[in-house]
Amino acid sequence: MVKKALLLLINFLLLTDSSNGYAKGKIAKSVTIIKTQSSDQAKNKITDLLADKATVIYRLTNDSWRVSPSRLIPTAIKKENVLCLLGPGLTIEPAALAQEIQQYEAKGVKISSTNFKISADASLILPIHQGLENSNFYHLGDTKFFTKDLIGLDHEENSAVLQKKVERFLIHHNALRRGYGKPELKATAIVAYLKEYAPKITPYISDITVDLINLHKTEQPILIDGNKDANLGFKFKDNLMVAVVDLYKDSPDRDACIDLFTLKQQIKVNGIAALALVNGELLDGLETVKVCIGYEVNGKSVDNLPLEPSLQNHIKPIYKEFKGWKHSKGVKIYQDLDHNYRIFVKFLEKEAELPVAIISTGPSARDTIMRQNPFTMKLGE
């Protein structure tokens, strides 16, 4: 009788354990990786790590394409039995994507419509855009180009439709070029460019929504590579959102490694369910580590930052200091982390009311502490 009561008590404690906030609920069927207080590089590190846990990689957004064309195809394309999808929120430069496909195939990676698909509604970026990157050229007029515009260009009727669309676009674009003292462009040259690369891209163009509906029915683990502002383009059931937090954003002498005040707001707004910490090893050796836990205006703490311009210069951060840590680089087991680092993580979990599921401890995906696999975490009820 006593033994039975003890077992019931243990089961009750396991079910009601609030250490990670996810002891109840359904197992996540898809995981979304977003950046909150982190860079694209930091987010991509976690995305690459979790790609080994998924059979579908759904990419929603580019990195900063205005600086240079970002790589679009997830590195998971190299794995067998993995489907990589490029969503409608992406901007694609046909020449750059065709080159990327060629580079993978040169390395022996077979890319086909069975392992790689592109949304028909993804936007096209043309070479003419890049010549005026400092202007608002992309938003001039109502004419935008999508990957579906590349379909069927070997037929005269489809080619004529594209020609008219390009001509409408150039009405605004050439006016801007004249203002910048640049020569005007001809529609025939742009159409010829699109026709050149269309055969290299159209085999992969698909109705991503239909694909996702079918994939969701099979309950395959889907990893979504996005950001906090991205439109998923599809209502994912049982989706768990992981936010990447970069502990080393600026320089060793900056004031705080995390703006916890802002992070807590982002958690509430975006429905974040778990955190992934990156680049904490770059703080090794610091005497103290600061966290911004709030703000004050004219000496009084505030719940929300004021919008009045006159008060902007009177906002001051409130810091909490922690003892620094050492030797975290390459650590793979949580208990092997410096005691001070673990105190920091525990504080962060308590304040954010979320688990720190992943701690990256180096540039390689192997240098990771996987405290909880997001694909086996339970959703909060």
N, C-alpha and C positions, 0 to 999 in steps of 0.2 A: 504493500500500500504506500509506504514511504517512498519506495523507488519510483512508483508510478507518478506520485505527486511531484517528485523531483524532476522527472522527465517532462511533465507538463509545464513546470516552471521554466525549464531551459528553453522549451519551444516557444513559450510566451515571450521570453527575453529576446530570442532571436527574431521573432516577428515584429517586436516593438522597438528594436534597436534603432536609434535615430542618429548613429554615428555618421552615416552617409546620406540619410534622408530618403533612401530608395529601397528600403526593405520590403515595401509593398508594391503592388502594381504589376503591369505586364513587362515582359522583356522587350527591349528596344529592337525594332525591326530595321530601323535605319538610323544613321548617325550623321549629324550635320556639324562640320567644323567651321567655325567662324573666327575672325580676328576681332578682338575688342581693343586691348591695349598692346598690340603687337604689329609686326611688319608682315608683309607677304611671305618673306623668307621664313620667318618663325612659324607661320601657319602651315606653309608647305611641308615643313619638317614633320609636323604632327600628321598631316594628311598622308604623307608617304609612309609613315609608321603604321597607320591604321589601314592602309590599303591592303596589307597582308591579311586583314580580318574580313574583308568584303569580297563579294563576287561581282559587284557593280560599282563603278566609280562615276558619279554624276557631278560634273564640273559646271558651276553656275557663272562664275565671273573671272575676268582676266586679272592678272597683276597689272601694274601701271604700264599700259600699252602706249601711252603718249610719249614715254621716254624711249622705248624701243619695243618692237613686237615681242610679247611674252610668249613663252612656250605654252602650247595649248593642250597637247596630248599628255594625259597623266602617265607617269613613269610605270604605273601598274600595267600598262599595255604589254609589257615584256613578260608578264605572267600568263600561264595557260588558263583557259576557262574563265577569263575576266572580261567583262564588257565595260568599255569606257564610253561615256556619253558626254557630249558638249551641249550645254543647255542654251535656251533662247537669250539669256542675259550676256552671252559672250559677244565680243567683237572680233571678227576674223579677217585677217589679211590673206587673200587667196595664195599669193606667192609664198608667204612665210609658212603657211600651213602645208602647202605642197612640198616645200623643202623639208619640213619636219617629218612628214610621212616618208620621204625619200631617205632621210638619214636613219630612221628606224629600220627600214627595209634593208639598207646597206649593212646594218649590224645583224641581219638575220631575223629580225622581228617581222613576222607576217601580219600585215594590217588588212583587214577585210571588213565587210559590212556585218560580219558575225561578232567581231570584237570591238568595233569602233563605229559610232554613229554621231551625226551632227544634227542639231535641231534645224528644221527648215526656217525657223524664225530668228536664228542668230544673225546679228548685224554684220554687214561687210564693211571693212575699212579698205579704201583704195589708196594707192600710192599718192594720188593727188591730195589726199587729206594731210599727209605728213609735211607737205611744204608750207603749210600755214598753221602749224600746231599752236602758235601763240594767239590765234584769233578764235572767234566763236563760229568757225566755218561749219562745224558738224551740225549745228542747230539751225542753220539758215534754211528757210523754206520748209516744205512738207515732204520732200522727197528723201526717202531713206532706202538703202539697199539691204537685202537679206539673202541668205544662202539659197533660198528657193528661187531667187531670180536667175540662178545659174542653170536651172533645170531646163532641158530641152532646147538649148541654144543652137543645136544643129538643125532645128526646124526654122524655116524662114519666118513664120508667124510669131514664134516666141522671140526670135531675134529682133523683129521689128518692134515688139512691145518694149523690150529692154532699151532699144535705141531711143524711143520716145521718152522713156523714164530718165535716161542719161541727159537728154537734151533739156528736160525740165530742171534737172538738178544743176546743170551748167549755167542756167540763167542767173541764179544766185551766186554760184561759185565763181564764175568768170567776172562778175561785177566786183566781187571781193578781190580777185587777183588783179584787176585793173587798178584798184585802190592801193594795192601793195606794189604796183609797178611790175607785176609779173605777167608773162605772156598768157593769152587765153588758151584754153584747151579745146580740142575737137572731140565730139561725141564718138566718132568712128574709132579713135585711138583707144578710148576707154572700153568700148564694146569689144574691140579686138583683144584687149588684155583679159577681159572676163571670159571670152570664148577660149582663150589659150589655156586658162587654168580650170575651167568648168569640168572637163573630163577627169581631172585629177581629184576633184572634190565631190562631185555629184553622186558617185557610187555610195557615199556614206551618209547622204542627207536623208533624214527620216522624220516622221511625226513622233517626236520624243514623248508627247503625252500618251499616245497609244502604247508606246514601248514601256513606259513606266507603269501604266495600268496592268499590262500583262505581267511585268516583273513583280509587281506588288502582290499579285495573286499567288505567285509561287513562293512568296515570303523569303526571297533571297536577301541576304544582308547587303544593304545599299549604303555606301559612303558618299555623302554629299559635301563637295568642296565649295564653300560659298563665303559670304560675309554677312554681317548683321543687317545690311540693307538689301540683300539679294531677294528677288522674287523666286521662290522655288519652282514656279511654273506648274506645280502639281501639289495636291494636298496629301502629304505623306502621313500614313497612319503609324502611330507608335514611334514617332521620331524623337530622338534624344539629341539635344543641342549641346555641343562642347565648345567652350570659349578658350582661345589661346591667349595666354597672358605672358608677355615678355618681361622678364625681370631686369633686363639690361637693355634699355632703349636708347640711351644717349651716351653718357660718358661716366667714368668712375666717380667724378666729383659732383654728379647731379644730386639733387636733394632726396628724391624718393624713387624707389624701384617700382612701386605700384601706387596709382591713384585709386585707393580702395573706395573712396566716396563715389567716384564716377562709375567704377566697376559695379558697385551694388545697384546703381540705377540701371546700368545696362543689363544686368541680370534680370531685373524685374520687367524691363521693357521687351526684351528679346526671348524670354522664356528659357534662359540658359539653365542646364541641368547638371553640368559638371565643368571642371576647369582643367586645363593642361598648362603647366608651367614650363617655360623654356628659358635657356641662357642663364639660369641661376648659377651655373659653374663659373661664369664670368665675374661673379661677385666674390669669388674665393679670395680670402685674405683681407677683406675690408674689416675694420674694427667694428663698425656699426652699419646696420642697414635700416633705412627709414621707409616708413609707409605713410602716405597721406591718408589720414582717417577722416578728414573733414575740412571745412573752411570757416573762416570768420570774417565778418565785415564790420569795420570800425570796432573791433574788440569783442563782438558778439558772434557766437557760433550760429550758423544758418543751416536749415534743412535743404534749401535750394539756392543755387547761385543767382544773384540778382541780375536782372536784364538791363537795368538803367545804366547808360554809359557813364554817368557821373560816379557810380559806385565801383566800376571795374577796377580802378587803381587802388581801391581800399580792400580788395579781397586778399586774404592771407591764408596759406595752408596751415593745417594743424597736423603735426607729425607724431608718430609713435616710433620709438627706436628699438631695434633688436640687436643683440650681439651678433657679429658677423660669423661666418662659417668658413671652413677650409676643406680642401681635398674632395670636393663633390664631383669633379670631372670624371666621367666614365663609370660612376657608381650605378649599379643595376639593381641593388636590393635596398629597399627603403630603410631598413634598420641599420644599414651601413652608412647612411648619411650622417653628417655631423649633427650632434645633438641640437645645436643652435638652429640649424636648417629645419629640423623636424619641429621645433618649437614654433618657428615662423609658419610652417605649413599648417600646423594645428590651429594657430591663431586665424589664419586666412580662412580655413574651413568653417570655423565658428562664426566669424563675422559675415562671410558670404552665404552661410547656411547651405553650402554645397560641398561635395567631395572634390578633392584634388585627385583626379583619376590617374593623371599621367604627369611625370616629372622628367623632362629631357635633361640629360647631364652632359651632352656633348654634341658635336656636329653630325655624328653618325646615328642612324636609326637604331643601331645596336646599343648606343649609350642612352638607355631609357629605363626608367622605373615605371612599370605598368602596375599601378596599385589596383586598378579596376579596368577591365576591358569594357569599353562603352557598349559593345555589342552584346554583352551579357548582363548589363546593368538593368535594374527594374525602374520603370517610369514612376514618378510620384503620382499619387492618387489625388 
